């Protein structure tokens, strides 16, 4: 059987802080029958610069992003935030430019990891096992910019031994939001407090999400407050379940 060819896009914070999550995504994709390609020249999608108001600088970064990926293969990323940014904001930036048609093809092929597994590969069960109680956080980028809700839960529900307990306000923002956490620290901290407390109240051992940006924020607050709960990216959990 011919393998599905995919390029992977590894966001900056995964590359620099949580590289194991990138390797775990590759492990799961290969388990699902994919042939994975990685362009080591890739850098950033430009979202931090865009959110900070540096649109001209972001446009240059975006041009490189578009050039770094083939339109002949799917592009898969372990981040709903980065995926959503490219899908929803590049079109306006590159409309009526030589890159526009190339970008439109790339956009159709770009997917967040869990939605690619379920919606494109039609893989819902990898035969994995993991014993533990988890609760799921709907990251804003995945939920609001990519409409991802059921795919990650489908994958998690099909792992033997897992008990999923939905937390109160699972769709509410954790308070990270990139530059938002820096500019509005008291509000961001208050939102993290609510998110962590809602997760702890479920009795879960782990908070799972599609986005490590959210999980990084949640984990830092939980540790500072000595809350007995850990975080796991869905790619890490799936990889652990199929060891």
Beta strands, then each sheet from edge to edge (+ up, - down):
strand 1: 4-9
strand 2: 34-37
strand 3: 74-77
strand 4: 110-112
strand 5: 129-136
strand 6: 160-164
strand 7: 206-209
strand 8: 230-233
sheet 1: 2+ 1+ 3+ 4+
sheet 2: 6+ 5+ 7+ 8+
end
